[in-house]
Amino acid sequence: MKSRLHRLEIQNFKAFREFALDLEGRHLLVYGPNGSGKSSLYWALYTFLQSARKQTPGVAKYFDPADSQSLLNIHEQGEVTPKPGEIALTMRDAVTKIDTTYRISHTTHDTHRQPAILKGDLASDFITYRFFFGFSHFRNSEKYNLWPLFEKEILPFCVSTGGKVPLDCWNAIKGGDPNPFTSRGLGGTYAYDDFTRRVGEFAAILPGIVDTISIEAQKFYDEHFSQGDPEKVTLKLGVTTLPSSTGNNQQTFQFTIPVIEFGIQIGSKTITRPQAFLNEAKLTQLALSVRFAASLVNLHESDLKLLVLDDLLVSLDMSNRMKVVEILLSETFANYQKIILTHELGFFREFRRKLGAGHPEWCFLRLEGNAATKIEARSEKTDIQKAEEYLHGYNLDEAALCLRKAAEDMGRRWREWADKKAIPPGTFFTLTENLRAARNKLLGELPLNILEKIIEPTPSAYRNLLVAASDADVDGNAALDAATKGILKSKRKRLREAFTTDYSDRLRQIKLIDDILACTERVLNPAAHFSITPLYEKEVTDALDLIKQLETIV
């Protein structure tokens, strides 16, 4: 990406009365309870990018209080002098660092046919939980027709086919009115013939688009979701009814919209109504495969590429959600600036943990407030960051309590690493139990006799001297053939790495656990329980340093 979303300003639009967001080119993870403006943020970005393709009246109506499609904040409109509605987006060039701001409002349409926004609209992807509702809301007896969902959620982002923009082709015919000006004679005949031609154009390109997405969806599902399936799951998305029109006058004309059916095969069994057979989690996996496949098939080159997700994974359990997080963080979506919105604090925290200790490319925010007053975005700090602030404010008890929470979280995750499985919900281990489990795992990976007799007594600065740094003695040994020399040098290199890196790292980790266990009794345990013994600043500072080291390792 050449350009990144740098700043977003929203005034008098949906839940926002006045709102500003400084991303500075970073990805964004947002938490906010229902009613705090997450979906309004989603729709502000979507409306802004879509505005490049629309005529000015189609944009101005959203900011016109007299229009039935107005999206102005009703509370702001209740003011004597309401602020005008506006969305402003600032893009920063990654090379020149030059900022360019575009605005849309009742009187301003800076984005109209602007190449940067047009391309950004086609290259970006917006996915909301509504997609999965539309994918699975069919009654058991209904045919699984995805055309309404496809028309709204996928077709707007499809690439040109044979010089034709699929969405433009559909928009030209979707009203089903071949003669809107009621022309008579040759004019009417021409109108019907032209409409039939346009329908044929769209009918010619639609099956290829859908088939390509179906093939990519199968690949995506096989790679990311098929593990654990008792039998192979084969999915199929296909156009079963082509768009068509017949008749050449008002009395005989008939327009047929497309039908896109979805079905699966499990092993040798064909299932035409997946909604009656599969649970919600599996349907969500299939829906994700189709939706992400559509993104991957319809890749566009653009300076600006956003991936905006609004409560995407509400129907998945946490383990499956984290599989999707891994996908989002993989190379597959590396070229997108990601904006992830969620109302679940637990998912927010798990996503953040997945990113690890250092994440300068991400911004973590909590939305606070409501549409009637004011919505603000506040930085969501980790327990370690909170502990640092309390420590600087000399509130040692609160600092120690935050460190205790951070340590418990990391101890739990290290316990899961040691056991190679997730701790079941409702199962509780103390911080000490989790740390000792990790310590035992580390010890089990070390040859104790080498540890106790050779490595541990040798200062870490000198451990690299335990194995010869040069292989000159091997190379100069005439009794050894070339193959044997190669094997010996390879083994010596591996032994050198073990002494200087592997074993030393394990020893440092074990010592770190021992140090944390020691400070647990003095600092972390008293933080969780009432204690008459006062804490001292150096103790809490030392504990903070240890927990930071633990975070880096975990």
FIKE-445148 format. One record per residue (C-alpha): residue in three letters; x, y, z. Coordinates in steps of 0.02 Angstrom, whole numbers, plus 32768, in hexadecimal, padded with zeros to 4 digits. Layout:
BEGIN
ALAXYZ
...
***
This chain:
BEGIN
MET800080008000
LYS804080A97FD0
SER7FC38108803B
ARG7F7C80E780E8
LEU7EE481278143
HIS7F3081AB81B5
ARG7E9C82068203
LEU7DDF81F68202
GLU7D6882808237
ILE7CAC82668246
GLN7C2D82EC8270
ASN7B7182D68285
PHE7B68822A8235
LYS7B0A8195827E
ALA7B45817B8334
PHE7BC98204832A
ARG7BAC82B98356
GLU7C6582E48349
PHE7CEE8262833D
ALA7DA482598308
LEU7E1981C682F7
ASP7ED581D382DB
LEU7F13812F8293
GLU7FB68171824B
GLY7FBB80E181D0
ARG7FA980598254
HIS7F317FC7825A
LEU7EA37FDC82D6
LEU7E537F688355
VAL7DB97FB683A6
TYR7D527F7C843A
GLY7CAD7FCA8469
PRO7C0A7F9084B8
ASN7B6B7F928451
GLY7B358044842B
SER7BE4808E8437
GLY7BF780B0837D
LYS7C5280198334
SER7BD77FFC82A7
SER7BCC80B78286
LEU7C8980B8826F
TYR7C77802681F5
TRP7BF0807F8191
ALA7C4B81248190
LEU7CE080D3813A
TYR7C71806F80C6
THR7C0781068096
PHE7CA2816E8079
LEU7CF580F48000
GLN7C5280CB7FA6
SER7C3481857F8A
ALA7CB9818A7F03
ARG7C4981227E91
LYS7BA981857EB1
GLN7B6282237E66
THR7B5C82B77EDD
PRO7AA282AA7F07
GLY7ABD81F67F3D
VAL7B3B82317FBE
ALA7AEB82D47FF4
LYS7A4B827B8028
TYR7AA5822A80BC
PHE7AC982D88102
ASP7A23832980D8
PRO79AE83328170
ALA7918833D80FC
ASP7942829D809E
SER78F481F880D4
GLN799F81A480C1
SER79F882208132
LEU7A7E81D581A3
LEU7A93826D8212
ASN7A9D825782CE
ILE79ED82738311
HIS7A2C82BD83B4
GLU7A9C833B835D
GLN7A0C836982EB
GLY79A883948387
GLU7A1E842383AE
VAL79EC84D58384
THR7A7F84E2830C
PRO7AB8843182E0
LYS7B658416829A
PRO7B6483E981E1
GLY7B7D833081BB
GLU7C2783048171
ILE7CA38276815E
ALA7D5A82A4813D
LEU7DE482288119
THR7E9C82548115
MET7F1481E480B4
ARG7FCF81EE80CB
ASP804881BC8042
ALA80BF813B808C
VAL8152817F8027
THR813B823C801E
LYS80DC824A80C5
ILE806782C4806F
ASP7FB482C780B3
THR7F1A82D58045
THR7E6E82F18093
TYR7DCA82C8803D
ARG7D1E82FB807E
ILE7C6A82CE805F
SER7BD4832E80A2
HIS7B3083798068
THR7B9083FB8002
THR7C3A83A77FE7
HIS7C6483107F7C
ASP7D23830E7F72
THR7D2682537F4D
HIS7CC082547EAD
ARG7D1D81F07E2A
GLN7DC0820C7E89
PRO7E35817F7E4F
ALA7E8381667EFC
ILE7DD9814D7F4F
LEU7D8E80EC7EBD
LYS7E1D80707EC0
GLY7E1B806C7F7E
ASP7D6180417F7A
LEU7D7C7FAE7F04
ALA7E197F717F5D
SER7DD27F7E800E
ASP7D647EFE8060
PHE7CD87F1980DF
ILE7C927E828138
THR7C117E8681C4
TYR7BBA7E01822B
ARG7B217E2281BE
PHE7B777DBE8134
PHE7B737D2281A0
PHE7ABF7D4281D1
GLY7A947D4E8118
PHE7AF67CAF80F8
SER7A9A7C468178
HIS79ED7C908199
PHE79917C1D811F
ARG79067BAF8160
ASN79237AF38158
SER78AE7AE280C4
GLU78F67B72805F
LYS796A7B697FCA
TYR7A147BB07FF6
ASN7A127C477F80
LEU7AA37CBC7FA3
TRP7A807D397F18
PRO7A377DC27F8A
LEU7AD17DB47FF9
PHE7B477DA97F64
GLU7AF97E437F15
LYS7B127EAC7FB0
GLU7BB37E6A7FFE
ILE7C1F7E267F70
LEU7BEC7E6D7EC7
PRO7C1F7F217EF3
PHE7CD47EE87F05
CYS7CE27E777E6C
VAL7D687EA07DED
SER7D467ECC7D38
THR7D277E387CC5
GLY7D4A7E4F7C0C
GLY7D497F0B7C23
LYS7CA17F077C7D
VAL7C8B7F3B7D33
PRO7C137EB87D7B
LEU7BBD7F317DF2
ASP7BA07FB07D68
CYS7B587F277CF9
TRP7ADF7EF37D82
ASN7AAE7FA57DB1
ALA7A7D7FC47CFC
ILE79FB7F397D02
LYS79CC7F157DB7
GLY79347F887DB4
GLY78E77F147D34
ASP78A37FA87CD0
PRO78DD7FA17C1B
ASN787C803B7BE4
PRO787E80B97C73
PHE784E814A7BFF
THR77BC80E87BB2
SER77FE81067B03
ARG778C80CC7A76
GLY77AC808479CA
LEU7861806B7999
GLY789A80C17A38
GLY783F80437AA3
THR787E7FB17A3B
TYR79307FF07A4C
ALA791B80047B0A
TYR78E17F4F7B1E
ASP796A7F0D7AAA
ASP79EF7F707B06
PHE79B27F317BAE
THR79B57E7C7B6F
ARG7A667E977B32
ARG7A9C7ED97BDB
VAL7A4B7E477C35
GLY7AAA7DD27BC2
GLU7B4E7E297BEA
PHE7B347E117CA4
ALA7AF97D5E7C8D
ALA7B9A7D3A7C2D
ILE7C117D767CB5
LEU7BB77D447D56
PRO7BD57C857D52
GLY7C907C9C7D39
ILE7C9A7D107DCF
VAL7C397C997E3E
ASP7C977BFD7E05
THR7D3F7C4F7E26
ILE7D097C7F7ED6
SER7CC97BCE7EF3
ILE7D717B827EC3
GLU7DD17BFD7F31
ALA7D577BDF7FC1
GLN7D7C7B257FBC
LYS7E377B467FC3
PHE7E1F7BBF8052
TYR7DB37B4680B5
ASP7E2B7AB48099
GLU7EBF7B1C80D5
HIS7E727B6E816D
PHE7DD97B0F81AB
SER7DDC7A5A8171
GLN7E487A198201
GLY7DE179A6826E
ASP7D5A798481ED
PRO7D2C78CA81F6
GLU7D0E78CA813A
LYS7D40793E80AD
VAL7CCF79D5809B
THR7CB77A117FE8
LEU7C5B7AB47FCD
LYS7C0D7AF77F2F
LEU7BCE7BA37F01
GLY7B7A7BB17E58
VAL7B007C157DED
THR7A687BA57DD4
THR79F87C2A7D86
LEU7A427CAA7D10
PRO79FD7D5A7D06
SER798B7D657C6E
SER79057DCE7C1C
THR787D7DA37B9E
GLY77FD7E097B40
ASN78077EAB7AE1
ASN77787F107B28
GLN772B7F3C7BCE
GLN76AC7EAF7BC7
THR77237E207B99
PHE77C37E567BF2
GLN78057DEA7C80
PHE78A97DFE7CDF
THR78FA7D6F7D41
ILE797D7D947DC5
PRO7A0E7D1B7DE3
VAL7A0F7C8D7E60
ILE7AB47C587EB1
GLU7AA57BB67F10
PHE7B1B7B737F94
GLY7B2F7ABF7FC7
ILE7BB07A48800F
GLN7BE479948006
ILE7C237937809F
GLY7C7D789B8068
SER7C0878537FE4
LYS7B6A78A2802B
THR7B25793C7FD2
ILE7AD079BE8040
THR7A667A3E7FE5
ARG7A277A928084
PRO7AC27AAE80F1
GLN7A5F7B18816C
ALA79FC7A7E819F
PHE7A947A1181B9
LEU7B277A7981F9
ASN7B407AD6829C
GLU7B5A7B9282A0
ALA7C177B8782B5
LYS7C2E7B1A821A
LEU7BB97B8981B5
THR7C207C1F81EC
GLN7CC07BC881B2
LEU7C727BA78109
ALA7C327C5A80FF
LEU7CDF7C9C812B
SER7D2B7C3080A3
VAL7CB27C778022
ARG7CC67D2A805C
PHE7D837D298069
ALA7D8E7CCC7FC4
ALA7D2D7D5A7F74
SER7DAD7DD37FBB
LEU7E407D6E7F79
VAL7DF37D557ECC
ASN7DC77E0C7EBA
LEU7E6F7E567EE7
HIS7E877F087EAA
GLU7F247F707EA6
SER7F0E80107F09
ASP7F70808C7F70
LEU7EEE80787FFA
LYS7EAD7FCC802E
LEU7E427FBA80CA
LEU7E017F198119
VAL7D747F4E818D
LEU7D217EC781F8
ASP7C8E7EE8826B
ASP7C6E7E6182EF
LEU7C9C7DE1826C
LEU7CAE7D4782D9
VAL7C1F7D508356
SER7BE27C9F832D
LEU7C8B7C4B8345
ASP7CD77C0F83E8
MET7D7B7C5E841F
SER7DEC7BD683D7
ASN7D9D7BE6832B
ARG7DA37CA38337
MET7E5D7C9C8355
LYS7E727C2F82BA
VAL7E227CBD8258
VAL7E927D3C82AF
GLU7F297CD78273
ILE7EE47CE281C2
LEU7ECB7D9E81D0
LEU7F7D7DB4820F
SER7FC87D438189
GLU80177D7580E5
THR7F6E7D598091
PHE7F317E0280D0
ALA7FD97E5780E8
ASN7FB37EE0806A
TYR7F197F1F80C6
GLN7F0C7FA3814D
LYS7E9C7F4681C7
ILE7E117F8E8232
ILE7DC67F0D82A8
LEU7D2B7F3B830D
THR7CE67ED0839B
HIS7C6D7EE1842C
GLU7CBF7E52848C
LEU7D4B7E858502
GLY7D877DD18511
PHE7DA37DC48455
PHE7DF67E708454
ARG7E727E3584D7
GLU7E947D8D8482
PHE7EB37DE583DC
ARG7F2B7E5C8432
ARG7F877DCD8487
LYS7F987D7783DF
LEU7FF77E0D839F
GLY80787DFB842A
ALA80D47E7A8493
GLY81127EED8409
HIS808F7F2E8390
PRO80BA7FDF8357
GLU80567FC782B7
TRP7FB47FB28319
CYS7F44802C8376
PHE7ED37FEA8403
LEU7E3C80518431
ARG7D9F8049849A
LEU7D0480AA8463
GLU7CAB810184F1
GLY7C0B816784F6
ASN7B6B81618493
ALA7B1081B58403
ALA7AB2822D8474
THR7B4B827884C6
LYS7BF6825B8478
ILE7C5A81C48441
GLU7D1681C7845C
ALA7DA2814E8433
ARG7E17812E84C4
SER7EB680CA84C3
GLU7E9B801E8510
LYS7F337FFC857C
THR7F767F5285AD
ASP7F897F228664
ILE80447F3F8655
GLN80287FEE860F
LYS7FAD8012869B
ALA802C7FD3871A
GLU80AE804B86D4
GLU803780DD86E4
TYR800980B08796
LEU80C0809B87C0
HIS80EA8147877C
GLY805B818C87E4
TYR80A08133887F
ASN800380C98890
LEU8064802B88B8
ASP7FD17FBF88EC
GLU7F737FDB8849
ALA80147FC287E5
ALA80327F1B883C
LEU7F7D7EE7881D
CYS7F8E7F098762
LEU80317EA7875F
ARG7FDA7E1787B6
LYS7F537E15872D
ALA7FD77E1B86A4
ALA803B7D9086F6
GLU7FA17D22870A
ASP7F757D378653
MET80247D0F8618
GLY80357C7F8693
ARG7F967C34864D
ARG7FD57C43859B
TRP807E7BF885CA
ARG80237B69861F
GLU7FC47B4A857C
TRP80687B4A851E
ALA80B47ACF8599
ASP801C7A5A8590
LYS80097A7484D5
LYS7F4D7A8E84EA
ALA7ED57B15851F
ILE7E9C7B1C85D4
PRO7DE37AE985D4
PRO7D667B738601
GLY7D427B7586BA
THR7DE87B2286E7
PHE7E537B8B875B
PHE7F0C7B7F8786
THR7F667BF887F7
LEU7FF17C6687B4
THR80707BFD8812
GLU802B7B5A87CA
ASN80327B9D8719
LEU80E37BDE872A
ARG81217B3D8778
ALA80D17AD886EC
ALA81307B41866D
ARG81D07B3086D2
ASN81C07A7386D6
LYS81A57A71861A
LEU82427AD885FE
LEU82A77A698672
GLY826979CF8617
GLU82B57A118577
LEU83637A1F85C3
PRO83DF798F85DC
LEU83F579A28697
ASN84A5795E86A4
ILE84E479D98621
LEU84817A638672
GLU84BF7A448724
LYS85747A158701
ILE85A37A7D8669
ILE85307B098632
GLU84EC7B4F86D5
PRO85977B61872C
THR85DC7BBC8693
PRO85B87C77868E
SER85447C9F85FB
ALA85C87D1185AE
TYR86407C7D859D
ARG85CA7BF38566
ASN85F87C0D84B0
LEU86A97BD284DE
LEU866D7B258511
VAL866C7AEE845B
ALA86F87B1983E1
ALA86CE7BB3837C
SER87367B7782E8
ASP872D7AD68285
ALA87E37ADF8251
ASP880F7A4182B4
VAL878A79DD8258
ASP87BD7A2281AE
GLY887479FB81D0
ASN885779468208
ALA889578DB8177
ALA8846783E81C2
LEU87977880819F
ASP8743787B80F6
ALA86DF790F80B4
ALA863678C680E3
THR866A78A48197
LYS86B4795281A7
GLY860F799C816C
ILE85AB793781EB
LEU86217965827B
LYS861D7A1E8250
SER85607A1C8244
LYS854F79C582ED
ARG85CD7A3B833B
LYS856C7AD082F8
ARG84CB7A8A8343
LEU85237A6C83E9
ARG85687B1C83E7
GLU84B87B6083CA
ALA84747AF58457
PHE84F77B3284D3
THR84F17BE884A3
THR843A7BFE8476
ASP83C07B708499
TYR83F97B3E8546
SER84257BEF8578
ASP83787C2C8544
ARG83257BA385A8
LEU83907BCC863F
ARG83627C848632
GLN82AB7C568627
ILE82B77BE386BE
LYS83107C6A8721
LEU828B7CE786EE
ILE82027C73872E
ASP82617C5B87D1
ASP82727D1787E5
ILE81B87D3287C5
LEU818C7CA7883F
ALA81F77CFF88BF
CYS81A57DA988A3
THR80F97D5788A2
GLU81007D3E895E
ARG81387DF0897F
VAL80E17E5888F9
LEU80637DFB888C
ASN80087D968911
PRO7FF17E2A8987
ALA7FAA7E8888F1
ALA7F1C7E0B88E6
HIS7EFB7E0189A2
PHE7EF87E778A34
SER7FA37E918A81
ILE7FDE7F008B0D
THR80917EFE8ACC
PRO80B37F968A5E
LEU80F97F8689AF
TYR81977FE2897B
GLU81B2803888D5
LYS824D7FD388A8
GLU81F27F2F88C8
VAL81657F5F8852
THR81E17FA487D2
ASP82427F0087D5
ALA81A07E9E87C4
LEU816F7F09872F
ASP82147EE386DA
LEU81FE7E2886F7
ILE814C7E2786B4
LYS81867E868619
GLN82097E0185FB
LEU81867D7B8612
GLU81147DD08594
THR819F7DD28513
ILE81BF7D17852A
VAL81077CE5852B
***
